[in-house]
Amino acid sequence: VDAVRRFDKLLGDFETALADNPWLAGSEFSLADIAYAPYMVRLAHLQLQILWEKRPHVTTWFAHLKKRTGFKLAITERLNSSYLTLMEEKGKEVQPKIRAHLAELVQR
C-alpha cells in the first residue's frame, strides 16, 4: 500500500510538472528524466501502466522518453525476453491489488 501511495504521489507530481513542460525539469531533457526512466520501465514491464493511465502528460512524456536514441541503446536493445515474460506474469498477478489500492486512494 505504501509503495502504491508513493508512486501515485510521484506520478501526480510528474503530471503537474509536465503540464507546462515536455520534460520533468523544464523545456530540456535532463538528468531528472534519466533518473526516473528505470522506475518507469520497471513499472511498464510489470504491466503497471495503470498507475499513470489517467495522467496524459506522464503518458506522453514516457512515450517521448522511449523514442530517444539513448533509451533505445541503454534499455530497449538490452532486454532479455525471459525477463520480460517473468515481469509481465508477475505484474498481471498483482494488478488487481494495485487497482484496489488506487481506488482506495481516490476515495480518500
N, C-alpha and C positions, 0 to 999 in steps of 0.2 A: 504494500500500500504506500509506504513512504517513497519508494522509487518511482511509482506512477505519479504521485503528487509532485515530486521534484521535477520529473521530466515534463509534466503538464505545465508547471510554472515556467520552466526554462523555455519551452516551446511557445508559451504565451508571451514571454519577453522577446523571443525571436520575432514573433508575429508583429509586435509593436515596433521593434527596431526596423523591420523590413517593410513596414507600411510606407516609410518615407525614403528608403534607400534600397538599392539592389543587393547590398552586402551587409553583413552584420555590423560592421563598424563604420559604414558610410557608403560613399559612392564608389570606392575602390575595393577590390578583392584584397583581403589582408590575412594576417595570422589568426584572427578571430574565426574566419571561415575555415581555415585549415585545421585549427584546433578542434572544432566541433564536427568536422567531417567524419572521423571514425565512429563517433557515437551515433550519428545519423545512419551510417552504413550498417552498423550492427543492428540497430532497430529495424531498418528496412529488410535486412537478411532474416530477421526474426518475424517478418510479416507484421510488424507493429506500426505500419503507417497510420493505423487508426489513431495514433497519438497526435497526428497533425492533419488528418484528412479534412478537418473543418477550419484549417488555417491556410488560406490560399497563398499568403505571402511566403510562408515556410515551404509549401509545396513547390512554388515557383523557384525559390532560392535553391532548394535541393536539386531540382531539375537542372538549373544552370550550373550548379557545382559539379554535377555528374558529367556535364559536357566538356569540362575543362580538360586540356591535354594532361596536365599533371595528375588529375584524378584518375584518368584512364590508365596512365603509366603506373601509378603507385598502387591503385586498388583494383580496378576492373580487370586489367591484364594479368593479375597475380592471384586471382581467386581460384580456389580448389573446388571442383564441383561436388565432391563428397561433403565438404564443409557446408556448402550452400544447401544441400539436401538436408543435412542434420539441422542446420539453423531454421530452415523452413518448417520442418517437422516439429521442433521444439516450440517455435513461435505459434504455430497453429494450436498446440496443446494449451498454451496459456492465454490465447486471445480472449476466450470467454471471461476469464478472471480480470483481464485488463479492461475489457469493456464495462464490466460491473464496477470496477474501481473508478473509471472515468465517469460513469453515470452517478456514482455517489458524490464525486467532486462537483458535478453540475448542480446537484440538489442542494449543496451547502451554500 
